[in-house]
Amino acid sequence: MLRIVVLVSGGGTNLQALIDAQKQDKLGGGRIVCVLSSKPDVYALERAAVSGIPTEVVSRKQYSSAEEFDDALLCVLEEYQADLVVLAGFLSIFGSKLTKRYENKIINVHPSLIPSFCGKGFYGLKVHEAALQYGVKVTGATVHFVNEITDGGAIILQKAVEIRQGDTAEVLQRRVMEEAEWQLLPKAVELFCKGRIAVEDNRVVIDTTDN
């Protein structure tokens, strides 16, 4: 069994998708052993508690530097012996110490088709606002590995989502979550836990031989 630690900063809708997949035995044998939040009193922690998953809070505001914050996160990840770290709406950016320690073992979901509308400053509703302002007809979501470049790690899975006439950022955000994020993130975790993902020259190769 691979040990999964999920990092959150808010409501935890992507966390819930992972919890639901775990209950259906669809995480490839992996198991969520901890939900770690960068903020206290967020609803994601309640979702974890309802499912009997241990929780931890490492508040960014309590640390004077990003390096100290990363060190605190590392302590928790090592305490829970994390084999895989999943960012599910986690809003802090990791430094190189943490990304190197868990190279190709940190997965993030981003609400666009990378390389569009990604990088520093693109998160949450800002991504969908940018897509609507630019006038693209298709958006989507991307699950990727995390490295020292924001949204720059190897892409694991992507799924396109239609933008419709009259969409607001909030409506589009919900559609992207329902049609892409909540499907892609559990699937990527399953593939990782089954050992079917390899990274070669910052590109993901997925073993599909058992399909």
Contacts in CASP RR format, 6 or more apart in sequence:
PFRMAT RR
TARGET T0000
AUTHOR 0000-0000-0000
METHOD contacts of the structure
MODEL  1
MLRIVVLVSGGGTNLQALIDAQKQDKLGGGRIVCVLSSKPDVYALERAAV
SGIPTEVVSRKQYSSAEEFDDALLCVLEEYQADLVVLAGFLSIFGSKLTK
RYENKIINVHPSLIPSFCGKGFYGLKVHEAALQYGVKVTGATVHFVNEIT
DGGAIILQKAVEIRQGDTAEVLQRRVMEEAEWQLLPKAVELFCKGRIAVE
DNRVVIDTTDN
1 29 0 8 1.000
1 30 0 8 1.000
1 31 0 8 1.000
2 29 0 8 1.000
2 30 0 8 1.000
2 31 0 8 1.000
2 83 0 8 1.000
2 84 0 8 1.000
2 192 0 8 1.000
2 193 0 8 1.000
3 30 0 8 1.000
3 31 0 8 1.000
3 33 0 8 1.000
3 80 0 8 1.000
3 81 0 8 1.000
3 82 0 8 1.000
3 83 0 8 1.000
3 84 0 8 1.000
4 18 0 8 1.000
4 27 0 8 1.000
4 30 0 8 1.000
4 31 0 8 1.000
4 32 0 8 1.000
4 33 0 8 1.000
4 82 0 8 1.000
4 83 0 8 1.000
4 84 0 8 1.000
4 85 0 8 1.000
4 86 0 8 1.000
4 189 0 8 1.000
4 193 0 8 1.000
5 32 0 8 1.000
5 33 0 8 1.000
5 34 0 8 1.000
5 35 0 8 1.000
5 36 0 8 1.000
5 76 0 8 1.000
5 77 0 8 1.000
5 80 0 8 1.000
5 82 0 8 1.000
5 84 0 8 1.000
5 85 0 8 1.000
5 86 0 8 1.000
6 15 0 8 1.000
6 18 0 8 1.000
6 32 0 8 1.000
6 34 0 8 1.000
6 35 0 8 1.000
6 36 0 8 1.000
6 48 0 8 1.000
6 85 0 8 1.000
6 86 0 8 1.000
6 87 0 8 1.000
6 88 0 8 1.000
7 35 0 8 1.000
7 36 0 8 1.000
7 37 0 8 1.000
7 38 0 8 1.000
7 73 0 8 1.000
7 85 0 8 1.000
7 86 0 8 1.000
7 87 0 8 1.000
7 88 0 8 1.000
7 89 0 8 1.000
7 90 0 8 1.000
8 15 0 8 1.000
8 35 0 8 1.000
8 36 0 8 1.000
8 37 0 8 1.000
8 38 0 8 1.000
8 42 0 8 1.000
8 44 0 8 1.000
8 45 0 8 1.000
8 88 0 8 1.000
8 89 0 8 1.000
8 90 0 8 1.000
9 37 0 8 1.000
9 38 0 8 1.000
9 39 0 8 1.000
9 42 0 8 1.000
9 44 0 8 1.000
9 89 0 8 1.000
9 90 0 8 1.000
9 91 0 8 1.000
9 92 0 8 1.000
10 37 0 8 1.000
10 39 0 8 1.000
10 42 0 8 1.000
10 43 0 8 1.000
10 44 0 8 1.000
10 89 0 8 1.000
11 42 0 8 1.000
11 43 0 8 1.000
11 44 0 8 1.000
11 47 0 8 1.000
12 42 0 8 1.000
12 43 0 8 1.000
12 44 0 8 1.000
12 47 0 8 1.000
12 88 0 8 1.000
12 89 0 8 1.000
13 177 0 8 1.000
13 181 0 8 1.000
13 182 0 8 1.000
14 88 0 8 1.000
14 89 0 8 1.000
14 109 0 8 1.000
14 177 0 8 1.000
14 181 0 8 1.000
14 182 0 8 1.000
14 185 0 8 1.000
15 35 0 8 1.000
15 44 0 8 1.000
15 47 0 8 1.000
15 48 0 8 1.000
15 88 0 8 1.000
16 47 0 8 1.000
17 181 0 8 1.000
17 182 0 8 1.000
17 183 0 8 1.000
17 185 0 8 1.000
17 186 0 8 1.000
18 27 0 8 1.000
18 32 0 8 1.000
18 86 0 8 1.000
18 88 0 8 1.000
18 185 0 8 1.000
18 186 0 8 1.000
18 189 0 8 1.000
19 32 0 8 1.000
19 47 0 8 1.000
19 48 0 8 1.000
19 51 0 8 1.000
19 53 0 8 1.000
20 186 0 8 1.000
21 27 0 8 1.000
21 186 0 8 1.000
21 189 0 8 1.000
21 190 0 8 1.000
22 30 0 8 1.000
22 31 0 8 1.000
22 32 0 8 1.000
23 51 0 8 1.000
26 186 0 8 1.000
26 190 0 8 1.000
27 186 0 8 1.000
27 189 0 8 1.000
27 190 0 8 1.000
27 193 0 8 1.000
28 189 0 8 1.000
28 190 0 8 1.000
28 193 0 8 1.000
28 194 0 8 1.000
29 193 0 8 1.000
29 194 0 8 1.000
30 84 0 8 1.000
30 189 0 8 1.000
30 193 0 8 1.000
32 48 0 8 1.000
32 53 0 8 1.000
33 53 0 8 1.000
33 54 0 8 1.000
33 80 0 8 1.000
33 81 0 8 1.000
33 82 0 8 1.000
34 53 0 8 1.000
34 54 0 8 1.000
34 55 0 8 1.000
34 56 0 8 1.000
34 76 0 8 1.000
34 80 0 8 1.000
34 82 0 8 1.000
35 44 0 8 1.000
35 45 0 8 1.000
35 47 0 8 1.000
35 48 0 8 1.000
35 53 0 8 1.000
35 54 0 8 1.000
35 55 0 8 1.000
35 56 0 8 1.000
36 55 0 8 1.000
36 56 0 8 1.000
36 57 0 8 1.000
36 58 0 8 1.000
36 73 0 8 1.000
36 76 0 8 1.000
36 77 0 8 1.000
37 44 0 8 1.000
37 45 0 8 1.000
37 55 0 8 1.000
37 56 0 8 1.000
37 57 0 8 1.000
37 58 0 8 1.000
38 57 0 8 1.000
38 58 0 8 1.000
38 59 0 8 1.000
38 60 0 8 1.000
38 90 0 8 1.000
38 91 0 8 1.000
38 92 0 8 1.000
39 57 0 8 1.000
39 59 0 8 1.000
39 60 0 8 1.000
40 57 0 8 1.000
40 59 0 8 1.000
44 88 0 8 1.000
45 55 0 8 1.000
45 57 0 8 1.000
48 54 0 8 1.000
48 55 0 8 1.000
49 55 0 8 1.000
54 80 0 8 1.000
56 76 0 8 1.000
58 69 0 8 1.000
58 72 0 8 1.000
58 73 0 8 1.000
58 76 0 8 1.000
60 69 0 8 1.000
60 92 0 8 1.000
63 69 0 8 1.000
63 72 0 8 1.000
66 92 0 8 1.000
66 93 0 8 1.000
66 95 0 8 1.000
67 95 0 8 1.000
67 97 0 8 1.000
69 92 0 8 1.000
70 94 0 8 1.000
70 95 0 8 1.000
70 97 0 8 1.000
70 98 0 8 1.000
71 97 0 8 1.000
73 94 0 8 1.000
73 98 0 8 1.000
74 97 0 8 1.000
74 98 0 8 1.000
74 101 0 8 1.000
77 85 0 8 1.000
77 102 0 8 1.000
82 102 0 8 1.000
82 105 0 8 1.000
83 105 0 8 1.000
84 105 0 8 1.000
84 106 0 8 1.000
84 107 0 8 1.000
84 189 0 8 1.000
84 192 0 8 1.000
84 193 0 8 1.000
85 102 0 8 1.000
85 105 0 8 1.000
85 106 0 8 1.000
85 107 0 8 1.000
85 146 0 8 1.000
86 106 0 8 1.000
86 107 0 8 1.000
86 108 0 8 1.000
86 185 0 8 1.000
86 189 0 8 1.000
87 106 0 8 1.000
87 107 0 8 1.000
87 108 0 8 1.000
87 109 0 8 1.000
87 146 0 8 1.000
88 109 0 8 1.000
88 185 0 8 1.000
89 109 0 8 1.000
90 108 0 8 1.000
91 123 0 8 1.000
93 120 0 8 1.000
93 150 0 8 1.000
94 106 0 8 1.000
94 146 0 8 1.000
94 148 0 8 1.000
95 148 0 8 1.000
96 148 0 8 1.000
98 106 0 8 1.000
99 106 0 8 1.000
99 146 0 8 1.000
99 147 0 8 1.000
99 148 0 8 1.000
100 148 0 8 1.000
103 147 0 8 1.000
104 145 0 8 1.000
104 154 0 8 1.000
104 199 0 8 1.000
106 145 0 8 1.000
106 146 0 8 1.000
107 143 0 8 1.000
107 144 0 8 1.000
107 145 0 8 1.000
107 146 0 8 1.000
107 156 0 8 1.000
107 185 0 8 1.000
107 188 0 8 1.000
107 189 0 8 1.000
107 192 0 8 1.000
108 143 0 8 1.000
108 144 0 8 1.000
108 145 0 8 1.000
108 146 0 8 1.000
108 151 0 8 1.000
109 141 0 8 1.000
109 142 0 8 1.000
109 143 0 8 1.000
109 181 0 8 1.000
109 184 0 8 1.000
109 185 0 8 1.000
109 188 0 8 1.000
110 118 0 8 1.000
110 122 0 8 1.000
110 127 0 8 1.000
110 141 0 8 1.000
110 142 0 8 1.000
110 143 0 8 1.000
110 144 0 8 1.000
110 151 0 8 1.000
111 124 0 8 1.000
111 127 0 8 1.000
111 128 0 8 1.000
111 139 0 8 1.000
111 140 0 8 1.000
111 141 0 8 1.000
111 173 0 8 1.000
111 176 0 8 1.000
111 177 0 8 1.000
111 180 0 8 1.000
111 181 0 8 1.000
112 118 0 8 1.000
112 122 0 8 1.000
112 127 0 8 1.000
112 131 0 8 1.000
112 139 0 8 1.000
112 140 0 8 1.000
112 141 0 8 1.000
112 142 0 8 1.000
113 138 0 8 1.000
113 139 0 8 1.000
113 140 0 8 1.000
113 141 0 8 1.000
113 142 0 8 1.000
113 158 0 8 1.000
113 160 0 8 1.000
114 142 0 8 1.000
114 144 0 8 1.000
114 151 0 8 1.000
114 152 0 8 1.000
114 155 0 8 1.000
114 158 0 8 1.000
115 151 0 8 1.000
116 131 0 8 1.000
116 136 0 8 1.000
116 139 0 8 1.000
117 127 0 8 1.000
117 130 0 8 1.000
117 131 0 8 1.000
117 134 0 8 1.000
117 139 0 8 1.000
118 127 0 8 1.000
118 142 0 8 1.000
118 150 0 8 1.000
118 151 0 8 1.000
118 152 0 8 1.000
119 150 0 8 1.000
119 151 0 8 1.000
119 152 0 8 1.000
120 150 0 8 1.000
122 130 0 8 1.000
122 151 0 8 1.000
124 173 0 8 1.000
125 169 0 8 1.000
125 170 0 8 1.000
125 173 0 8 1.000
128 139 0 8 1.000
128 169 0 8 1.000
128 170 0 8 1.000
128 172 0 8 1.000
128 173 0 8 1.000
128 176 0 8 1.000
129 169 0 8 1.000
131 139 0 8 1.000
131 163 0 8 1.000
131 172 0 8 1.000
132 163 0 8 1.000
132 167 0 8 1.000
132 168 0 8 1.000
132 169 0 8 1.000
132 172 0 8 1.000
135 163 0 8 1.000
136 163 0 8 1.000
137 162 0 8 1.000
137 163 0 8 1.000
138 160 0 8 1.000
138 161 0 8 1.000
138 162 0 8 1.000
138 163 0 8 1.000
139 160 0 8 1.000
139 161 0 8 1.000
139 163 0 8 1.000
139 172 0 8 1.000
139 176 0 8 1.000
140 158 0 8 1.000
140 159 0 8 1.000
140 160 0 8 1.000
140 161 0 8 1.000
140 176 0 8 1.000
140 179 0 8 1.000
140 180 0 8 1.000
141 158 0 8 1.000
141 159 0 8 1.000
141 161 0 8 1.000
141 176 0 8 1.000
141 177 0 8 1.000
141 180 0 8 1.000
141 181 0 8 1.000
141 184 0 8 1.000
142 151 0 8 1.000
142 155 0 8 1.000
142 157 0 8 1.000
142 158 0 8 1.000
142 184 0 8 1.000
143 155 0 8 1.000
143 156 0 8 1.000
143 157 0 8 1.000
143 158 0 8 1.000
143 184 0 8 1.000
143 185 0 8 1.000
143 187 0 8 1.000
143 188 0 8 1.000
144 151 0 8 1.000
144 152 0 8 1.000
144 153 0 8 1.000
144 154 0 8 1.000
144 155 0 8 1.000
144 156 0 8 1.000
145 153 0 8 1.000
145 154 0 8 1.000
145 156 0 8 1.000
145 199 0 8 1.000
145 204 0 8 1.000
146 153 0 8 1.000
147 153 0 8 1.000
147 154 0 8 1.000
147 202 0 8 1.000
153 202 0 8 1.000
154 199 0 8 1.000
154 202 0 8 1.000
154 203 0 8 1.000
154 204 0 8 1.000
155 203 0 8 1.000
155 204 0 8 1.000
156 188 0 8 1.000
156 191 0 8 1.000
156 197 0 8 1.000
156 204 0 8 1.000
156 206 0 8 1.000
157 184 0 8 1.000
157 187 0 8 1.000
157 188 0 8 1.000
157 191 0 8 1.000
158 184 0 8 1.000
159 179 0 8 1.000
159 180 0 8 1.000
159 183 0 8 1.000
159 184 0 8 1.000
160 180 0 8 1.000
161 172 0 8 1.000
161 175 0 8 1.000
161 176 0 8 1.000
161 179 0 8 1.000
161 180 0 8 1.000
162 175 0 8 1.000
163 172 0 8 1.000
167 175 0 8 1.000
188 197 0 8 1.000
191 197 0 8 1.000
191 206 0 8 1.000
195 207 0 8 1.000
196 206 0 8 1.000
196 207 0 8 1.000
196 208 0 8 1.000
196 210 0 8 1.000
197 204 0 8 1.000
197 205 0 8 1.000
197 206 0 8 1.000
197 207 0 8 1.000
198 204 0 8 1.000
198 205 0 8 1.000
198 206 0 8 1.000
198 207 0 8 1.000
199 205 0 8 1.000
END
